[in-house]
Amino acid sequence: MSIRERLSGNEAIAFAMKQINPDVVAAFPITPSTEIPQYFSQYVADGQVDTEFVPVESEHSAISACVGSQAAGARTMTATSSCGLALMHEILYVAASNRLPITIAAINRALSGPININADHSDTMGSRDSGWIQIYSENNQEAYDNFIQALKIAEHKDVQLPAMVCQDGFITSHAVENIELIEDAKVKEFVGEYNPECYLLNEKQPMSIGPYDTPSYYLEHKRQQAEGMKNAKRVALEVAKEFEKISGRKYGLFEAYKLEDAEAAIVIINSTAGTAKDAVDKLRNEGKKVGLLKIRLFRPFPAEEIAKALKHVKVLAAMDKTESFSSQGGPLGAEIKAALYHEKESPTVINYIYGLGGRDVRVEDIGSVYEDLYKILATGITGETYRYLSVRDQEGK
Amino acid sequence: MSNLTEIRWHGRGGQGAKTAALLLADVAFSTGMYVQGFPEYGPERMGAPITAYNRISGEKIRVHSNIYEPNYVVVVDESLLESVPVSKGLKKDGAIIINTAKTPEEIKNNYPDYDCRIYTIDAKEISESTLGKYFPNTPMLAAVVKVSKLMDEDRFLDEMKHSFEHKFAAKPNVIEGNMNALIMTLRRLDDDK
């Protein structure tokens, strides 16, 4: 029997960490992820876990301590947000290239500046090319479920890469909502013991980690790393299948919502997907064929599967909760367009930037996106393909 | 989603409006409902106006935006009536619940544009007489339960007792005062009918 509870997204992650009981957690507090190490250190103090908790003096040190302990052979985790993740940036690449399956709970928050504490995806989108698996979560339930699964994907022998599990700061991290938790014993059995093939503290197999890599090998090592990331897609599905057995909840590479017969659709990430589902239902009631695709795995990006799910759609909006200053849209838009490029028939794609710095997104805002898409359908005029949603103009400020 | 109830709390930082919203989510959860309880975050300071929200429903809640057209508005600090458009978007068949010593008629005279039912409760007096201190959130929680009829009152009191016993395990003398604050609020609003 699952456990019916009500927890915030941060509480849900801390609870998952408690159930996993990792060997090491090293963390430095930053809003809005602070509660995760805060709650977890309470579990440590109360003896509910036997984790070594390392309170460090910066995020650069937090992830460096994670690299050290994971390399030593310990299952290691941390949590961070925004500028904290940015300060980790250098070491994220080191963790990935050393094939260390560390797990980060990333609580999405805008990067400075202007300084802002609220949700957007500029932080984790800035880490998208660091070699970390990225899994995004609509609500507390998905954050909890994804966190438990991420570990198992990351540690799989065909993957051996670090993973970050993302959710929207405050919007889900601080919202108390219903959640179904899995019993301790089932979670423990699901994640099992961490038994790395190679680790620093194995005296029978001396090794060095992270030495200088010459041009004669560097390329091959990167190729192998990319192969691990490629494998993560298959492994994520295998892990999801196993997870369904203990939770009853189904996960795929992404979620398709009322998409099969949709003529207008949006692709969206994290909490606004829930708001958008309400918009879809409202429009469906009016007889409009609308749907949505919610990203779960962003790294690796399941391009083929997404293209297959979207190619029949006539007009599509890719929703980016971050800027990339390419002057043609954001990172999700770029991935979606690249994924669809090889399809013979593919939708017209509009790339929206929305919700930056915690700007609230209402059902009506998403409704207006579908309206825009229907205008394109009706007139055949695409117009500007790089747009801002619900932004005030100079006169309207 | 006709059974969805949306509540907006207006308070000042440090008064416990956020805690009250989370308590309401808690108690509604305990009676089997789907809940959301969340504050609006910004550069929060003691005394600054803050907003917190509840969605309570018999069905799963997916929307993750703030609340613009609430069924109920709870004003934890009377002084906000002057500075914050607390009744904005409030549904006509909804209600506003204000922590004040004034009567609903007096409020209606001062704010004739409040186009909904008005309830007032002197949370200060209730809190000081039952707890010896000014914690407005306990009476306001009881007031919103009373007015919204979100749950059976006895069930509410049972769940709250359970919750206080857990929360104040280290200082059991506070439990009775809090329970009395809830009961007194429910009765006061009975008398108003």
Boltz contact constraints between the chains, C-beta under 6 A:
constraints:
  - contact:
      token1: [A, 6]
      token2: [B, 29]
      max_distance: 6.0
  - contact:
      token1: [A, 170]
      token2: [B, 41]
      max_distance: 6.0
  - contact:
      token1: [A, 171]
      token2: [B, 64]
      max_distance: 6.0
  - contact:
      token1: [A, 175]
      token2: [B, 36]
      max_distance: 6.0
  - contact:
      token1: [A, 175]
      token2: [B, 38]
      max_distance: 6.0
  - contact:
      token1: [A, 176]
      token2: [B, 22]
      max_distance: 6.0
  - contact:
      token1: [A, 176]
      token2: [B, 25]
      max_distance: 6.0
  - contact:
      token1: [A, 176]
      token2: [B, 37]
      max_distance: 6.0
  - contact:
      token1: [A, 177]
      token2: [B, 36]
      max_distance: 6.0
  - contact:
      token1: [A, 178]
      token2: [B, 34]
      max_distance: 6.0
  - contact:
      token1: [A, 271]
      token2: [B, 64]
      max_distance: 6.0
  - contact:
      token1: [A, 274]
      token2: [B, 62]
      max_distance: 6.0
  - contact:
      token1: [A, 274]
      token2: [B, 64]
      max_distance: 6.0
  - contact:
      token1: [A, 275]
      token2: [B, 63]
      max_distance: 6.0
  - contact:
      token1: [A, 275]
      token2: [B, 64]
      max_distance: 6.0
  - contact:
      token1: [A, 275]
      token2: [B, 65]
      max_distance: 6.0
  - contact:
      token1: [A, 277]
      token2: [B, 62]
      max_distance: 6.0
  - contact:
      token1: [A, 278]
      token2: [B, 62]
      max_distance: 6.0
  - contact:
      token1: [A, 278]
      token2: [B, 63]
      max_distance: 6.0
  - contact:
      token1: [A, 360]
      token2: [B, 65]
      max_distance: 6.0
  - contact:
      token1: [A, 360]
      token2: [B, 66]
      max_distance: 6.0
  - contact:
      token1: [A, 361]
      token2: [B, 65]
      max_distance: 6.0
  - contact:
      token1: [A, 362]
      token2: [B, 65]
      max_distance: 6.0
